């Protein structure tokens, strides 16, 4: 019952937040669109996501449910935006910024031109095609500015947060400073100390491809410490942002 109340409360908070965004778009659309471009709203949603993970961790939810939550979270956000977007387009017409038409007619014209500030249909592009496009621009065309776009694509972003949350809680459970999980190299050294392995192994972790051997050894030891099946170590090595959750959500 407590878990159900927690999830319900979370859904209401997210809904209110998205509703406030849409209301603000009616008042100051240009400024709000600029803020969206600067990822301010993404950061706020990320805070909601971390708080949700924290509550699920308190309730000792199993890994399968957590993985489903991470996968569905960005989709859930977009569904809320679509529902509210359709409501606002039909009941709250505004003056579009790049159209000669006024009110609802202008909004519909903007929607057809993909310029409407309210999403009205589901878009899979940000989930798969956009990160692939960013990688292509980075490696083929050497346009490294696309790295930010890749990092903030929904699944990359939320699984990165999920990984950091799991590392944070892992350090905390093993009486280490959890804030070290955010510091490169130091978080690797801390993992080695938790596993009671030589700190000099950190140099192995810095070598591309070779580091996989070191990570597997570490993950195999972490499975023993956290009392989970050692078969998870291979997946924790190859897909760390996804399967490190098994260490926390057992």
Protein Blocks (a to p, Z undefined) as FASTA:
>chain_A
ZZmmmmmmmmmmmmmmmmmmmmmmmmmmmlmmmmmmnommmmmmmmmmmmmmmmmmmnop
afklmmmmmmmmmmmmmmmmmmmmmmmmmmmccddfkbcbehjllmmmmmmnopafbdfb
dcfklmmmmmmmmmmmmmmnopaklmmmmmmgmklmmmmmmmmmmmmmmmmmnopafklm
mpghjlmmmmmmmnopafklmmmmmpghklmmmmmmmmmmmmmmnopafklmmmmmmmmm
lmmmmmmmZZ
